[in-house]
Amino acid sequence: MRTRILASAAFLGLLLPVASLRPCAAAQTDDAFRGSEAGRERRVFGIKLCWCPPGRFTMGSPRTEPERRPDEHQVEVTLTKGFWTGKYELTQSEWRRIAGPLPGPLTAAGGEGDDFAVYNVNFPEAEDFCSKLTAKARAAGELPAGWEFRLPTEAQWEYACRAGTTTATAFGDKLSSNQANFQGQPYNGAQPGPSLKRASKVGSYPPNPWGLCDMHGNMFEWCRDWYHPRYPGGTDPDLHDARRMSRSRRGGGFTDDGWACRSAFRLRFEPERRFDHIGFRVVAVQK
C-alpha cells in the first residue's frame, strides 16, 4: 500500500506546472548574493554590477590637493555593509527595457543609442526607476528580499569611485582626457587628450581598480543625499531624508574640465531639474 501511495504522489508531481517546482524568488539568500572580493562582477536583471566590499576610507580631499573646494573637508567614513555598484552609468537601452520611454528629450551632445547613458532624468525619476528595477529583479528571482536597488549615498559613491585609492582620482593625482571623458584642461598637468564636447558610449574609457567605468567624467551622476556643505562622516552616513534645497551629484561630465572630475568633487542640483549631462548609476544594497 505504501509503495502505491508514493508512486501516486510521484505521478501527481509530474502533472504539476513546471513553475510550481521552481524555488521561489526569496530562495536566494543574502549570503549567496554578497560578493566575495572587490570588483567581482555579476548581472542582476541584465544590469552588470561590481562588488564594493565593506570598509573604511577618508572621504573628501586634503588641503594640499590642487583645485579642491571648501565643501570637500575630510572625514572618516565606515561602511559596514558591502554593496553592488553599476559597472556603467545606466544606459538608454536599460531604461527602455525596465521603465519604458526615455525620461527626457535626446540631444546631439548627450548622444543617442543603446550604449549611451540615459540623461535628462531628474532625481524623482531616477528613484522611481530604482524601485521598478527592484520589483522586477525580485519577481525574476534575481534579487533577495533583503536587498534593493537605489541611488548611492555620497559616501558610497566616493568609496566606489576611489576603489581603494587615496589620490585625487582613481588613476592618480593627475587626470588626462585619455582616461576620462571631459572637455578642456587636463587635471594637474596630465597629458592632453581628446576633447569630445559630447557624451561617449559607456565603458569607452579605462575602468577604476574595482572595474567601474566612467566614475570620472562622461555624465554627472545623481546621489541619494540632500546636499549639505559639510557631510557628516561616521558610520554608514545617509542624508536622503535630511532635507535641503538640492540633491548631490558626483563625477564630473563631458561639459567640464578635468579638475571637476576628481573623486572628492561635489555639486548640488535641484531634484526636479534635468540636464543632458546628468544621469545616474544604480547600487544594490542590503536593507
Buried (B, 14 or more C-beta within 10 A) or exposed (E): EEEEEEEEEEEEEEEEEEEEEEEEBEEBEEEEBBBEEBBBEBEBBBBBBBBBBEEEBBBBBEEEBEBBBEBBBBBEBBBEEBBBBBBBBBBBBBBEBBBEEBBBEBBEBBBEEEBBBBBBBBBEBBBBBBEBBBBBBBEEBBBBEEBBBBBBBBBBBBBBBBBBBEBBBBBBBBBBBBBBBBBBBBBBEBEEBEBBEBBBBBBBBEBBEBBBBBBBBBBBBBBBBBBBEEBBBEEEBEBBEEEEEBBBBBBBBBBBBBBBBBBBBBBBBEBEEBBBBBBBBBBBBBE
